């Protein structure tokens, strides 16, 4: 990647950019069944979704403010033109779908949302549109904020509150499993409250990594978010039991404020998950009932066949009688830790969105030139050896395991070699995460007066489109307090850089890249385990 830096160890700088050679060609009419969409990567795909409601969403809806932004698209508030009713519309840009896997993820998400029954704790799917440029998913609008935000805003937080939330999540999991769906990405960010009322329903909102399954079917694809990933996912042999594990991780966080398996690197997290050592000694665990600790242990059992099923957890007295669980406060410390865990992610995600759009298209030409120089046999693909030799030619001596990781990350069609488009796609991501120039551009986005510091008013303005809840100003103060290492009340560039480089968000910003990263770790873990058995 022009500066495709920072893969696990020292992939240094090397590649990256979207190609200006890939000019969009005229597209057939969207109402033709055989319509083909050409993305900037030249990935040709048939219509993404089956039987869309229509092709012009603007005939029925007007769009309002932006509600959120992800790797593939943007969620907006939208209004039914006839009735004035408010909904959420997730608009997925086809140009962001870099591989057949990405296309299949979107297609399956729509099929699963259509398939699941109406349920008070699952966001209601309304309809889907598809035009030449994007897929639009219209669904129920949830305006009550994220799960962790609600917890933080409460003055009293107890074991009972954690039990009540966990019971709701388990009921969602049961509905999914009863209808042949494994969620595979249960985490706090994927749950929103319907509205701001005290009695508001908690709803699951994202099924982008969910999959249909048959009883007894096992899966090998590594998906999900590292902190919440079950050990059998890393071992690449799993079924619906993974959703109970992820819910157990959420419950652990709800009870003490931090994840049970924690490290600053993805490799460290993977090893912690496989070791399975759970700390029940630090504060506030002495305040938690034995029944509460016992159910966490049984949900986080390393052996998926010994782990409680979702039905067994729901039948457990601690969950079944959640309203009778001790209502003693777990202490301010738990709320503070949950707040830190949540708020830092929010600021990082905003900065990552800025970086994601910061790479000029003209830089892609340099990456393409690099590809053609590496392609010594001129067959239009890079072999492992050509990639390794090419990186060495450009001054990057990269160990074989890291070259293999890059190959896995970029090889979207799985044929064992890299096309020019695959090379460009992964290079774009690596350049973004490896270049301090991109970090500087992101910092300047927040530093409006260019005085070298992000101050309160600047951060408040920059995050004005993000729903920070009723305590907006306090949220901003809390973010600054956490990032501001020298406590001068503002965020310097070095403090901003330290925040962005810590944790996994920076590396895992691309779904394809994170899958490859975790796959490589999985292979290493399995090798280590097999050696220990010998």
Secondary structure, 3 states (H helix, E strand, C coil): CCCCCCCCCCCCCCCCCCCCCCCCCCCCCCCCCCCEEECCCCCEEECCCCCCCECCHHHCEEEEEEEEECCCEEEEEEEECCCCCEEEEEEEEHHHCCCHHHHHHHHHHHHHHHHCCCECCECCEEEEEECCCEEEEEECCCCCCEHHHHHHHCCCCEHHHHHHHHHHHHHHHHHHHHCCEECCCCCHHHEEECCCCCCCCEEECCCCCCEECCCCCCECCCCCCHHHCCHHHHCCCECCHHHHHHHHHHHHHHHHCCCCCCCCCHHHHHHHHHHCCCCCCCCCHHHCCHHHHHHHHHHCCCCCCCCCCHHHHHHCHHHHCHHHCCCCECCHHHHHHHHHHHHHHHHHHHHHHHHHCCCCHHHHHHHHHHHHHHCCCCCCEECHHHHHHHHHHCCCCCCHHHHHHHHHHHCCCCCCCEEHHHHHHHHHHHHHHHCHHHHHHHHHHHCCCCCCEECHHHHHHHCCCCCCCCCHHHHHHHHHHHHCCCCCCCEEHHHHHHHHHCCCCCHHHCHHHHHHHHHHHHHHHHHHHHHHHC
